[in-house]
Amino acid sequence: MFSVGQRFWAILLFAVAVPSSVYAQASIAGVVKDASGAVLPGVTVETSSPALIEKTRSVATDASGQYKIVDLRPGTYSVTFTLPGFSVYKRDGIELTGTFTAAVNAELKVGALDETITVTGASPVVDVQSAGQQRTLSKDVVDAIPTGRTHFEVAALIPGMQTSNGTDVGGTNGIALVNLTAHGGRTTDSRVMINGLSTQNAETSGNSSGVLPNISGTQEITVDFASGTAEMSNGGVRINVIPRDGGNTFKGTFFANGTTEGWQADNFTQDLKARGLLSPNTNKAQYDINPGAGGPIVKDKLWFYAAAR
């Protein structure tokens, strides 16, 4: 048997060793052209956001003027295009969630490097590269809805979604593993992933998993329930949990609720008692305490976030 310390270091080593390709994160992609419509290779494309621990990430356009910046955390991004001899082009307010691929194209005009064209009122960014049908549920939605605080119960709010044991309201079913189906699919085809990495038990049906992500440690939940892509082994419901990151500012959250027998009404009348009913079902005690907090260990280099339930 492994000690707690050995398990911790094994998990940490695994997390570091996992290739970035398994992370089902958002992306920004597009093509850069000049005023005549000709493509521009070698353009430096830089994206920045408070969601990135390194603050900025950059790539260069290829010979066809195309670029793609991958594995981006949920958040609001700005994209800047720079090429000597052309004015700097900047696009602000790009919201990324789930595995959304934002199409951000640019047209550079001849000008000095100290000239910057900032676009803030452009048309809405749409994903023209993904074929999947996905819903993204942010932490604000999770915190506000009156349902059980598990990713299964949150996903059950999507129209057409079905659960194996009914919908939990207010935690009445407790913290339990649930199977989800949609469009007539099988419960054994459902999958739970964390950052795109499957948590399924390889020894049983694919839907079996001993992992129940902590809601206070969850940034958002994305649910794919139709039009599975080629890399998927099945067409069932796929839940991808994006954990929260720390930041350069210490922040925390705290959720707690509970009830006792005294808060529960009943219809135990004298007539029912006379018929032989000894006592009605009662909820003796139930509670849920779920704190979380995070912040910087080294500013702009190392963050942490921890949650307990």
C-alpha positions as CSV (number, residue, x, y, z in Angstrom):
1,M,0.0,0.0,0.0
2,F,1.2,3.5,-0.8
3,S,1.3,6.2,1.9
4,V,-0.5,9.5,1.6
5,G,2.7,11.2,0.8
6,Q,3.6,8.7,-1.9
7,R,0.2,9.1,-3.5
8,F,0.5,12.9,-3.5
9,W,3.9,12.9,-5.3
10,A,2.6,10.2,-7.8
11,I,-0.4,12.4,-8.7
12,L,1.8,15.5,-9.0
13,L,4.3,13.7,-11.2
14,F,1.4,12.3,-13.4
15,A,-0.1,15.8,-13.7
16,V,3.2,17.3,-14.9
17,A,4.0,14.4,-17.2
18,V,0.6,14.4,-19.0
19,P,1.0,15.9,-22.5
20,S,-0.8,19.1,-23.2
21,S,-2.7,17.4,-26.0
22,V,-5.1,15.7,-23.6
23,Y,-6.2,19.1,-22.2
24,A,-9.6,19.9,-23.8
25,Q,-9.2,23.7,-23.6
26,A,-10.2,26.6,-25.7
27,S,-8.3,28.0,-28.7
28,I,-7.9,31.2,-30.8
29,A,-7.3,30.7,-34.5
30,G,-7.5,32.7,-37.7
31,V,-5.8,34.1,-40.7
32,V,-3.9,37.4,-41.2
33,K,-4.0,39.4,-44.5
34,D,-3.0,42.8,-45.8
35,A,-5.3,45.4,-47.3
36,S,-5.1,43.8,-50.7
37,G,-6.2,40.4,-49.4
38,A,-2.8,38.8,-49.6
39,V,-1.9,36.5,-46.7
40,L,0.9,37.6,-44.4
41,P,3.3,35.0,-43.0
42,G,5.6,35.7,-40.0
43,V,3.1,37.9,-38.2
44,T,3.6,37.8,-34.4
45,V,0.2,37.0,-32.8
46,E,0.2,37.5,-29.0
47,T,-2.7,36.8,-26.7
48,S,-3.0,38.1,-23.2
49,S,-5.3,37.4,-20.3
50,P,-5.4,37.4,-16.4
51,A,-6.3,33.8,-16.8
52,L,-2.8,32.9,-18.0
53,I,-0.2,32.5,-15.4
54,E,2.5,33.6,-17.9
55,K,0.2,36.6,-18.8
56,T,0.9,36.4,-22.5
57,R,1.4,33.6,-25.1
58,S,2.5,34.2,-28.7
59,V,2.8,32.3,-32.0
60,A,3.7,33.3,-35.6
61,T,1.5,32.9,-38.7
62,D,2.6,30.2,-41.2
63,A,3.2,30.5,-44.9
64,S,-0.6,30.6,-45.5
65,G,-1.1,33.4,-43.0
66,Q,-2.8,31.1,-40.5
67,Y,-2.2,30.8,-36.8
68,K,-3.6,28.9,-33.8
69,I,-3.1,29.4,-30.1
70,V,-4.2,26.4,-28.1
71,D,-4.8,25.2,-24.5
72,L,-6.2,28.5,-23.2
73,R,-8.0,28.6,-19.9
74,P,-11.5,30.1,-19.5
75,G,-11.4,33.8,-19.4
76,T,-11.4,37.1,-21.4
77,Y,-8.5,37.6,-23.9
78,S,-6.9,40.2,-26.0
79,V,-5.1,39.4,-29.3
80,T,-2.4,41.6,-30.8
81,F,-1.0,41.3,-34.3
82,T,2.5,42.8,-35.1
83,L,4.6,42.9,-38.2
84,P,7.3,45.4,-39.1
85,G,6.1,47.9,-41.6
86,F,2.5,47.5,-40.6
87,S,0.3,49.1,-38.0
88,V,-0.4,47.0,-34.8
89,Y,-3.8,45.5,-34.9
90,K,-5.5,44.6,-31.5
91,R,-8.7,42.8,-30.7
92,D,-10.2,43.0,-27.2
93,G,-12.9,41.3,-25.2
94,I,-12.7,37.7,-26.5
95,E,-14.6,35.4,-24.2
96,L,-13.4,31.8,-24.1
97,T,-15.2,28.9,-22.5
98,G,-15.0,25.1,-22.7
99,T,-13.4,23.9,-26.0
100,F,-14.6,26.9,-27.9
101,T,-12.3,27.9,-30.9
102,A,-12.6,31.6,-31.4
103,A,-12.1,32.7,-35.0
104,V,-10.1,36.0,-34.9
105,N,-8.9,37.2,-38.3
106,A,-7.0,40.4,-38.9
107,E,-6.3,42.8,-41.7
108,L,-3.0,44.7,-41.3
109,K,-2.5,48.1,-43.0
110,V,0.8,49.7,-43.9
111,G,1.9,52.1,-41.2
112,A,4.4,52.8,-38.4
113,L,4.9,50.4,-35.5
114,D,3.7,53.1,-33.0
115,E,0.3,53.1,-34.7
116,T,-2.2,50.7,-33.0
117,I,-5.7,49.9,-34.3
118,T,-7.8,48.5,-31.5
119,V,-11.1,46.8,-32.3
120,T,-13.6,46.5,-29.5
121,G,-17.0,46.5,-31.2
122,A,-16.5,43.8,-33.8
123,S,-19.1,41.2,-34.7
124,P,-19.6,38.3,-32.2
125,V,-16.9,35.6,-32.3
126,V,-18.2,32.2,-33.5
127,D,-16.7,28.8,-33.6
128,V,-16.5,27.6,-37.2
129,Q,-14.0,24.7,-36.5
130,S,-15.8,22.5,-34.0
131,A,-18.5,20.0,-34.9
132,G,-19.6,19.1,-31.4
133,Q,-22.7,20.3,-29.6
134,Q,-21.6,21.7,-26.2
135,R,-23.0,23.6,-23.3
136,T,-20.8,25.5,-20.8
137,L,-21.9,26.0,-17.2
138,S,-19.8,28.6,-15.4
139,K,-19.2,28.7,-11.6
140,D,-21.7,31.6,-11.3
141,V,-24.4,29.3,-12.7
142,V,-23.3,26.5,-10.4
143,D,-23.4,28.8,-7.4
144,A,-26.8,30.2,-8.1
145,I,-28.9,27.2,-9.1
146,P,-30.9,25.3,-6.5
147,T,-29.7,21.8,-7.3
148,G,-27.3,19.2,-5.9
149,R,-23.7,20.4,-6.0
150,T,-22.3,17.7,-8.3
151,H,-21.4,18.0,-12.0
152,F,-24.0,15.3,-12.8
153,E,-26.8,17.4,-11.3
154,V,-25.6,20.6,-13.0
155,A,-25.5,18.8,-16.4
156,A,-29.0,17.5,-15.8
157,L,-30.4,21.0,-16.2
158,I,-29.7,20.9,-20.0
159,P,-32.9,20.2,-21.9
160,G,-33.2,16.6,-23.1
161,M,-30.7,15.3,-20.5
162,Q,-31.8,12.2,-18.5
163,T,-30.4,10.8,-15.3
164,S,-30.3,7.3,-13.9
165,N,-31.8,8.2,-10.5
166,G,-33.9,11.3,-11.0
167,T,-32.8,14.9,-10.6
168,D,-31.4,15.9,-7.3
169,V,-32.8,19.2,-5.8
170,G,-31.0,20.8,-2.9
171,G,-28.8,17.8,-2.3
172,T,-31.7,15.4,-1.4
173,N,-29.9,12.4,-3.0
174,G,-26.6,13.3,-1.3
175,I,-23.3,13.1,-3.2
176,A,-23.8,10.2,-5.5
177,L,-22.5,9.0,-8.9
178,V,-25.1,9.4,-11.6
179,N,-25.3,8.2,-15.2
180,L,-26.5,10.7,-17.8
181,T,-28.0,10.0,-21.3
182,A,-29.2,12.1,-24.1
183,H,-30.8,11.4,-27.5
184,G,-31.5,7.8,-26.6
185,G,-27.9,6.9,-25.8
186,R,-26.6,4.3,-23.4
187,T,-25.7,5.1,-19.8
188,T,-22.5,3.1,-20.2
189,D,-21.3,5.6,-22.9
190,S,-21.2,8.6,-20.5
191,R,-17.7,9.9,-19.6
192,V,-16.4,12.2,-16.9
193,M,-13.1,14.1,-17.7
194,I,-10.9,16.6,-15.9
195,N,-9.1,19.0,-18.2
196,G,-9.9,16.6,-21.0
197,L,-8.4,13.6,-19.2
198,S,-10.8,10.7,-18.8
199,T,-11.5,9.5,-15.2
200,Q,-13.2,6.2,-16.2
201,N,-12.5,2.9,-14.6
202,A,-10.8,0.7,-17.2
203,E,-11.9,-2.5,-15.6
204,T,-15.6,-1.9,-15.8
205,S,-18.1,-0.1,-18.0
206,G,-16.8,3.2,-19.4
207,N,-19.2,5.3,-17.2
208,S,-17.7,3.9,-14.0
209,S,-15.5,6.3,-12.1
210,G,-14.4,6.8,-8.5
211,V,-13.8,10.5,-9.1
212,L,-16.2,13.1,-8.0
213,P,-14.8,16.6,-8.7
214,N,-15.1,19.2,-6.0
215,I,-17.6,21.9,-7.0
216,S,-15.8,24.7,-5.0
217,G,-12.7,23.8,-7.0
218,T,-14.4,23.9,-10.4
219,Q,-14.1,26.9,-12.7
220,E,-16.7,25.6,-15.3
221,I,-18.3,22.5,-16.5
222,T,-18.7,21.7,-20.2
223,V,-21.1,19.1,-21.4
224,D,-20.9,17.5,-24.9
225,F,-24.1,15.6,-25.8
226,A,-24.2,15.4,-29.6
227,S,-22.0,15.2,-32.7
228,G,-19.1,13.4,-31.1
229,T,-15.8,14.1,-32.8
230,A,-13.5,11.5,-34.3
231,E,-11.2,11.1,-31.3
232,M,-14.2,10.0,-29.1
233,S,-14.7,6.3,-28.7
234,N,-18.5,6.6,-28.3
235,G,-21.3,9.0,-28.6
236,G,-22.5,9.3,-25.0
237,V,-22.7,12.4,-22.8
238,R,-19.2,13.7,-22.0
239,I,-18.7,16.0,-19.0
240,N,-15.4,17.9,-18.8
241,V,-14.6,19.6,-15.5
242,I,-12.2,22.6,-15.7
243,P,-10.6,23.1,-12.2
244,R,-10.2,26.6,-10.8
245,D,-6.7,28.2,-10.9
246,G,-5.2,30.5,-8.3
247,G,-4.1,34.0,-9.3
248,N,-2.0,36.9,-8.2
249,T,-4.7,37.9,-5.7
250,F,-5.8,35.7,-2.8
251,K,-9.5,34.8,-3.1
252,G,-11.8,32.3,-1.5
253,T,-15.3,30.9,-1.5
254,F,-17.4,29.2,1.1
255,F,-20.6,27.3,0.7
256,A,-22.6,25.7,3.5
257,N,-26.2,24.4,4.0
258,G,-27.9,21.9,6.2
259,T,-31.1,20.7,7.7
260,T,-32.5,18.7,10.6
261,E,-35.6,16.8,11.4
262,G,-37.1,20.0,12.9
263,W,-37.1,21.7,9.5
264,Q,-39.1,19.0,7.8
265,A,-42.9,19.0,7.6
266,D,-45.0,15.8,7.4
267,N,-48.6,14.7,6.9
268,F,-48.7,12.2,9.8
269,T,-52.3,12.6,10.8
270,Q,-54.2,10.8,13.6
271,D,-56.0,8.9,10.9
272,L,-52.8,7.5,9.5
273,K,-51.6,6.6,13.0
274,A,-54.9,4.8,13.6
275,R,-54.3,2.7,10.5
276,G,-51.0,1.4,11.9
277,L,-48.4,3.8,10.5
278,L,-45.9,4.1,13.3
279,S,-44.0,7.1,12.0
280,P,-43.3,8.9,8.7
281,N,-40.0,9.1,7.0
282,T,-37.8,11.8,8.4
283,N,-34.5,13.5,7.5
284,K,-32.5,13.2,10.7
285,A,-29.6,15.5,9.6
286,Q,-28.0,16.6,6.4
287,Y,-25.3,19.1,5.7
288,D,-22.9,20.3,3.1
289,I,-19.8,22.4,3.8
290,N,-17.6,23.3,0.9
291,P,-14.8,25.9,1.2
292,G,-12.1,26.8,-1.3
293,A,-9.3,29.3,-1.6
294,G,-6.4,30.1,-3.8
295,G,-3.7,32.7,-4.7
296,P,-0.1,33.2,-5.6
297,I,2.9,31.3,-4.3
298,V,5.2,33.2,-6.6
299,K,3.6,36.0,-8.5
300,D,3.2,35.4,-12.2
301,K,5.0,32.1,-11.8
302,L,3.3,29.7,-9.4
303,W,-0.3,29.7,-8.2
304,F,-2.3,27.4,-6.0
305,Y,-6.0,26.6,-5.4
306,A,-7.3,24.2,-2.8
307,A,-10.9,23.1,-1.9
308,A,-12.4,20.7,0.6
309,R,-15.8,19.2,1.1
